[in-house]
């Protein structure tokens, strides 16, 4: 359930993805150039125009070019910006877009109808109607909780008791009930709480909201591990700076901004205990094989030979998922692991949850660095799937954390 555009062009002449990418790059100015990124395969070009929205997709099908994009994650300002960009791109590259075409079960259009009427107030109203309908749908689910609204695909779930999160904030059920019971014309307060880009102009509020959304969703709250993480921090810093330039008296989260600057410069910093930044807290991460694990959100992540690795400067967790094909029960299968471990002082554990599992804890010394550390190795089993985990931690003080982390693994 969303809003956006889904349009088609029957091409008069062949078009190259490189020409589309070059035009978008040339059209984009200011901080929007820092937001811009592209990827492609044989039939599609993916253009990210704003870091909090899904890419715009250009797909070639025979002699047709289809453009599809979701816009409600960021809001009406982004929608208007995108419509104007796509329109100008079509004129420049001889791509005759059809914005109103029904073809069998496919309907190509601007789903808000902004392309036809160009009334920005009406576009804002369409976005509020979408939010109103969404709210009514959600509050009908009496047991709903931890809902993810316009969040990045595959995003880990924040722990705790809450009704919903969006890039801008954590939401209570009461707020959604208030939206659902209100008239559309009385919902501008909700628009400013939900949409990153509410006004047509890229004003100070747009840059502040973009920075806050990135603080909440993308910031890892650690030194950047790669260019992608550095880019996130840089965009947050630049957006706050632009907001201050446009509105010097604007209230900004200065503690968080200062931490971002320190992380960018790889200077020591305290992570502020503020309302912003979902990855400051424990989150539930998806593992391969439909397994899940609870970990601090600010851990680094990588993949090493089909093993998923989460780590900080002292601890690391490695998980690898497998299928099994035998007639043992889950408990019997788990019990076959680690029986022959010869390490003196090895401690054996069984799963404290409904998921069958067995683990060992032992002390180790790295032969190359002579660094001392503790290891928890464990297996969790469910039906024909099992996951092997290795959790390394520096000392006895982290033992309970390691056990709780292993016990959090579930399907």
C-alpha positions as CSV (number, residue, x, y, z in Angstrom):
1,X,0.0,0.0,0.0
2,X,1.7,3.1,-1.2
3,X,1.7,6.0,-3.6
4,X,4.0,6.8,-6.5
5,X,4.2,6.7,-10.3
6,X,4.0,3.8,-12.7
7,X,4.3,5.0,-16.3
8,X,5.3,3.7,-19.7
9,X,6.8,4.8,-22.9
10,X,6.7,3.2,-26.3
11,X,10.1,4.2,-27.5
12,X,10.5,5.9,-30.9
13,X,14.2,5.3,-30.8
14,X,16.4,3.1,-28.5
15,X,17.4,4.7,-25.3
16,X,20.6,3.8,-23.3
17,X,20.6,3.6,-19.5
18,X,23.8,5.6,-19.5
19,X,21.9,8.5,-21.2
20,X,19.2,8.4,-18.5
21,X,21.9,8.3,-15.8
22,X,23.8,11.2,-17.3
23,X,20.7,13.3,-17.6
24,X,19.6,12.7,-14.0
25,X,23.1,13.5,-12.8
26,X,23.2,16.8,-14.8
27,X,19.7,17.7,-13.6
28,X,20.6,17.1,-9.9
29,X,22.1,20.1,-8.0
30,X,23.1,21.0,-4.5
31,X,23.0,18.4,-1.8
32,X,20.8,16.2,-4.0
33,X,24.0,15.2,-5.8
34,X,25.3,13.8,-2.5
35,X,22.0,11.7,-2.3
36,X,22.4,10.4,-5.8
37,X,23.4,6.8,-6.6
38,X,22.8,4.3,-9.4
39,X,23.0,0.6,-10.1
40,X,21.8,-1.5,-13.0
41,X,21.5,-4.9,-14.6
42,X,20.7,-6.0,-18.2
43,X,17.2,-4.8,-18.2
44,X,16.9,-2.2,-15.4
45,X,18.4,1.0,-14.1
46,X,17.9,1.9,-10.4
47,X,18.3,5.5,-9.5
48,X,18.3,6.6,-5.8
49,X,17.3,10.3,-5.7
50,X,16.7,10.5,-1.9
51,X,18.4,8.3,0.7
52,X,15.1,7.5,2.5
53,X,13.1,6.3,-0.5
54,X,13.3,3.2,-2.7
55,X,15.1,3.7,-6.1
56,X,13.3,4.9,-9.2
57,X,13.3,1.9,-11.6
58,X,13.7,2.2,-15.3
59,X,12.9,-1.1,-16.9
60,X,13.2,-2.0,-20.6
61,X,10.7,-4.5,-22.0
62,X,11.0,-5.0,-25.7
63,X,10.5,-1.5,-27.2
64,X,8.9,-0.2,-24.1
65,X,10.5,1.7,-21.1
66,X,8.6,1.5,-17.8
67,X,9.4,3.9,-15.0
68,X,8.1,3.0,-11.5
69,X,8.8,4.8,-8.2
70,X,7.3,5.0,-4.7
71,X,7.1,8.5,-3.2
72,X,5.1,8.3,0.0
73,X,8.1,7.4,2.2
74,X,9.4,10.9,1.7
75,X,6.3,12.9,0.9
76,X,4.6,15.3,-1.5
77,X,7.7,17.5,-2.1
78,X,9.6,14.5,-3.4
79,X,6.7,13.4,-5.5
80,X,6.5,16.8,-7.2
81,X,10.2,16.8,-7.7
82,X,10.2,13.4,-9.3
83,X,7.3,14.1,-11.6
84,X,9.0,17.2,-12.9
85,X,12.3,15.4,-13.3
86,X,10.8,12.5,-15.2
87,X,8.8,14.8,-17.5
88,X,12.0,16.8,-18.4
89,X,14.0,13.6,-18.9
90,X,11.4,12.4,-21.4
91,X,11.5,15.7,-23.3
92,X,15.3,15.7,-23.4
93,X,15.8,12.1,-24.5
94,X,12.8,11.7,-26.8
95,X,10.9,9.4,-24.3
96,X,7.2,10.0,-24.9
97,X,5.8,9.0,-21.4
98,X,2.2,7.9,-21.3
99,X,0.9,9.1,-17.9
100,X,-2.7,7.8,-18.4
101,X,-3.0,4.4,-20.1
102,X,-4.9,1.3,-19.2
103,X,-3.6,-1.9,-20.8
104,X,-5.3,-5.1,-19.7
105,X,-4.7,-5.3,-16.0
106,X,-2.0,-2.7,-16.1
107,X,-2.7,1.0,-15.4
108,X,0.0,3.4,-16.1
109,X,-0.4,6.7,-14.2
110,X,0.7,9.2,-11.6
111,X,-1.2,7.6,-8.7
112,X,-1.8,11.0,-7.1
113,X,-2.8,12.6,-10.4
114,X,-0.4,15.4,-9.7
115,X,1.0,15.2,-13.2
116,X,-2.4,16.3,-14.6
117,X,-3.6,18.9,-12.1
118,X,-0.2,20.4,-10.8
119,X,-2.0,21.5,-7.6
120,X,0.5,21.0,-4.8
121,X,-2.2,21.5,-2.1
122,X,-4.2,18.7,-3.7
123,X,-1.1,16.5,-3.8
124,X,-0.6,17.1,-0.1
125,X,-4.2,16.1,0.5
126,X,-3.7,12.9,-1.5
127,X,-0.7,12.0,0.8
128,X,-2.8,12.7,3.9
129,X,-5.6,10.5,2.5
130,X,-3.1,7.7,2.2
131,X,-1.8,8.2,5.8
132,X,-5.4,8.4,7.0
133,X,-6.3,5.1,5.3
134,X,-3.2,3.5,6.6
135,X,-4.0,4.5,10.1
136,X,-7.6,3.1,9.9
137,X,-6.2,-0.2,8.6
138,X,-3.6,-0.5,11.4
139,X,-5.8,0.3,14.3
140,X,-8.3,-2.4,13.2
141,X,-5.6,-4.9,14.1
142,X,-6.0,-4.9,17.9
143,X,-2.9,-7.0,18.6
144,X,-0.7,-5.2,16.1
145,X,2.7,-3.9,17.5
146,X,6.2,-3.2,16.2
147,X,4.9,-2.1,12.8
148,X,7.4,-0.9,10.3
149,X,6.2,2.1,8.2
150,X,8.1,3.1,5.1
151,X,11.2,1.7,6.6
152,X,14.1,0.3,4.4
153,X,13.5,-3.3,3.1
154,X,14.9,-5.9,5.5
155,X,15.4,-3.3,8.3
156,X,16.1,-4.9,11.7
157,X,13.3,-4.5,14.3
158,X,13.7,-2.2,17.2
159,X,13.2,-4.1,20.5
160,X,10.7,-2.9,23.2
161,X,7.0,-2.3,23.4
162,X,5.8,0.2,20.8
163,X,3.1,0.4,18.1
164,X,5.0,1.5,15.0
165,X,8.2,3.2,13.8
166,X,8.8,5.3,10.7
167,X,12.0,7.1,9.6
168,X,10.9,10.2,11.5
169,X,9.8,8.8,14.9
170,X,8.3,6.1,17.1
171,X,4.5,6.0,17.1
172,X,1.9,5.1,19.7
173,X,-1.4,3.4,18.9
174,X,-3.1,6.5,20.3
175,X,-1.5,8.8,17.7
176,X,-2.8,6.5,14.9
177,X,-6.2,6.4,16.5
178,X,-6.2,10.2,16.5
179,X,-5.2,10.3,12.8
180,X,-7.9,7.7,11.9
181,X,-10.6,9.7,13.7
182,X,-9.6,13.1,12.2
183,X,-10.8,14.8,9.1
184,X,-8.3,15.0,6.3
185,X,-8.2,18.8,6.5
186,X,-7.2,18.6,10.2
187,X,-4.2,16.4,9.7
188,X,-1.4,18.8,8.9
189,X,0.1,18.2,12.3
190,X,0.5,14.5,11.4
191,X,2.0,15.4,8.0
192,X,4.9,17.2,9.7
193,X,5.4,14.2,12.0
194,X,5.4,11.6,9.3
195,X,6.6,13.1,5.9
196,X,10.2,14.1,5.5
197,X,9.4,16.5,2.6
198,X,6.0,18.1,3.2
199,X,6.5,21.5,1.4
200,X,7.3,21.9,-2.2
201,X,10.5,23.7,-1.7
202,X,13.6,22.0,-0.3
203,X,13.4,24.2,2.8
204,X,15.1,24.0,6.2
205,X,12.5,21.6,7.5
206,X,13.3,19.2,4.6
207,X,17.0,19.1,5.3
208,X,16.4,18.8,9.1
209,X,13.9,16.0,8.5
210,X,16.2,14.2,6.1
211,X,19.1,14.3,8.6
212,X,16.8,13.0,11.4
213,X,15.5,10.2,9.2
214,X,19.1,9.2,8.4
215,X,20.0,9.5,12.1
216,X,17.1,7.1,13.0
217,X,17.4,4.5,10.2
218,X,20.9,4.5,8.6
219,X,23.4,5.8,11.2
220,X,25.4,3.0,12.6
221,X,26.8,5.0,15.6
222,X,30.3,3.8,15.0
223,X,33.3,4.9,12.9
224,X,32.5,4.4,9.2
225,X,33.6,1.0,8.0
226,X,33.4,1.8,4.3
227,X,32.4,4.6,1.8
228,X,28.7,3.8,2.2
229,X,28.8,4.4,5.9
230,X,30.9,7.5,5.5
231,X,28.4,8.8,3.0
232,X,25.5,8.4,5.4
233,X,27.4,10.4,8.1
234,X,28.4,13.0,5.6
235,X,24.8,13.5,4.4
236,X,23.6,13.9,8.0
237,X,26.2,16.5,8.7
238,X,25.6,18.4,5.4
239,X,21.8,18.4,5.8
240,X,22.0,19.8,9.4
241,X,24.4,22.4,8.1
242,X,22.1,23.4,5.2
243,X,19.1,23.6,7.6
244,X,21.1,25.9,9.8
245,X,22.0,28.1,6.9
246,X,18.4,28.4,5.8
247,X,16.9,28.8,9.3
248,X,19.6,29.9,11.8
249,X,17.2,29.8,14.7
250,X,15.9,26.3,13.9
251,X,16.0,23.8,16.8
252,X,18.4,21.0,15.8
253,X,19.6,17.9,17.8
254,X,23.0,19.4,18.5
255,X,24.3,16.5,20.7
256,X,23.6,14.0,17.9
257,X,25.1,16.3,15.3
258,X,28.3,16.7,17.3
259,X,28.6,12.9,17.6
260,X,28.2,12.6,13.9
261,X,31.0,15.1,13.3
262,X,33.3,13.1,15.7
263,X,32.5,9.8,14.0
264,X,33.2,11.3,10.6
265,X,36.6,12.5,11.9
266,X,37.1,9.2,13.8
267,X,37.5,11.1,17.0
268,X,36.5,9.6,20.3
269,X,32.9,10.5,21.2
270,X,30.0,9.6,23.5
271,X,26.8,8.4,21.9
272,X,24.1,10.7,23.2
273,X,21.1,9.2,24.9
274,X,18.5,11.1,22.9
275,X,15.3,10.3,21.1
276,X,17.1,9.9,17.8
277,X,18.9,6.8,16.4
278,X,17.2,3.4,16.4
279,X,20.6,1.6,16.1
280,X,21.6,2.9,19.5
281,X,19.6,0.1,21.0
282,X,19.1,-3.6,20.8
283,X,17.5,-4.8,17.6
284,X,16.3,-8.0,16.0
285,X,18.3,-8.9,12.9
286,X,17.3,-11.4,10.2
287,X,19.8,-14.2,9.5
288,X,19.9,-16.6,6.6
289,X,17.5,-19.6,6.8
290,X,14.8,-17.4,8.4
291,X,16.6,-17.3,11.7
292,X,16.7,-14.1,13.9
293,X,19.0,-12.8,16.6
294,X,19.0,-9.9,19.1
295,X,22.1,-7.7,19.0
296,X,23.2,-4.1,19.6
297,X,22.1,-2.1,16.6
298,X,25.5,-0.3,16.4
299,X,27.5,-3.5,15.5
300,X,29.3,-3.7,12.2
301,X,28.2,-6.3,9.7
302,X,29.9,-8.3,7.0
303,X,29.7,-11.6,5.2
304,X,32.7,-14.0,5.3
305,X,32.5,-17.2,3.2
306,X,28.7,-17.5,3.6
307,X,29.0,-16.7,7.3
308,X,27.2,-13.6,8.7
309,X,29.4,-11.6,11.0
310,X,28.4,-8.9,13.5
311,X,31.1,-7.2,15.5
312,X,32.4,-4.3,17.5
313,X,36.0,-3.6,18.7
314,X,35.7,-6.3,21.5
315,X,33.0,-8.8,20.5
316,X,32.0,-10.7,17.4
317,X,29.2,-13.1,16.5
318,X,29.5,-15.5,13.5
319,X,26.4,-17.3,12.2
320,X,26.1,-19.9,9.4
321,X,22.8,-21.6,8.5
322,X,22.4,-25.1,7.1
323,X,19.7,-27.6,6.1
324,X,19.7,-31.1,7.6
325,X,18.2,-34.4,6.3
326,X,17.9,-37.0,9.0
327,X,15.2,-38.6,11.2
328,X,16.5,-37.3,14.5
329,X,14.4,-35.0,16.7
330,X,15.6,-31.4,17.1
331,X,16.9,-32.2,20.6
332,X,18.7,-35.3,19.5
333,X,20.4,-33.5,16.6
334,X,21.5,-30.6,18.9
335,X,22.9,-33.1,21.4
336,X,25.3,-34.6,18.8
337,X,27.4,-31.4,18.8
338,X,30.5,-30.7,20.9
339,X,30.5,-34.1,22.7
340,X,34.2,-34.6,21.8
341,X,35.5,-31.2,22.8
342,X,38.8,-31.7,24.6
343,X,39.3,-28.2,26.0
344,X,39.9,-28.3,29.7
345,X,37.3,-26.4,31.7
346,X,34.7,-26.4,28.9
347,X,31.2,-25.5,30.1
348,X,28.2,-27.1,28.4
349,X,24.9,-25.3,28.0
350,X,21.4,-26.2,26.7
351,X,19.0,-23.8,25.1
352,X,16.8,-21.9,27.6
353,X,14.1,-21.3,25.0
354,X,11.6,-23.5,23.1
355,X,14.2,-23.8,20.2
356,X,16.4,-26.9,20.7
357,X,20.1,-26.1,21.1
358,X,23.4,-26.9,22.7
359,X,26.5,-24.8,23.3
360,X,29.9,-24.8,24.9
361,X,31.9,-22.0,26.5
362,X,35.7,-22.2,26.7
363,X,38.8,-20.0,27.1
364,X,41.1,-19.4,24.2
365,X,44.4,-17.7,23.2
366,X,45.0,-16.5,19.7
367,X,48.3,-18.2,18.6
368,X,49.3,-15.2,16.4
369,X,48.5,-12.2,18.6
370,X,48.5,-14.1,21.9
371,X,45.2,-12.3,22.7
372,X,43.1,-14.0,25.3
373,X,39.3,-14.3,24.9
374,X,36.3,-16.5,25.6
375,X,34.3,-18.4,23.1
376,X,30.7,-19.6,23.1
377,X,29.9,-22.0,20.3
378,X,26.4,-23.2,19.9
379,X,23.8,-24.8,17.6
380,X,20.1,-24.1,17.4
381,X,17.8,-26.5,15.6
382,X,14.3,-26.2,14.2
383,X,12.8,-28.8,11.9
384,X,15.2,-29.2,8.9
385,X,17.2,-26.1,9.6
386,X,20.0,-25.4,12.0
387,X,22.3,-22.5,12.7
388,X,25.9,-22.7,14.0
389,X,27.0,-19.7,16.0
390,X,30.4,-18.6,17.4
391,X,30.4,-15.7,19.9
392,X,33.8,-14.3,21.0
393,X,34.0,-11.9,23.9
394,X,36.9,-10.5,26.0
395,X,36.2,-11.6,29.5
396,X,33.9,-13.1,32.2
397,X,32.0,-9.8,32.4
398,X,30.5,-10.4,29.0
399,X,29.6,-14.1,29.6
400,X,25.9,-13.5,30.5
401,X,25.6,-11.2,27.4
402,X,27.0,-14.0,25.2
403,X,24.5,-16.6,26.7
404,X,21.6,-14.2,26.3
405,X,22.6,-13.4,22.7
406,X,22.8,-17.1,21.8
407,X,19.4,-17.8,23.5
408,X,17.9,-15.0,21.5
409,X,18.4,-17.0,18.2
410,X,15.0,-18.2,16.9
411,X,13.0,-18.8,13.8
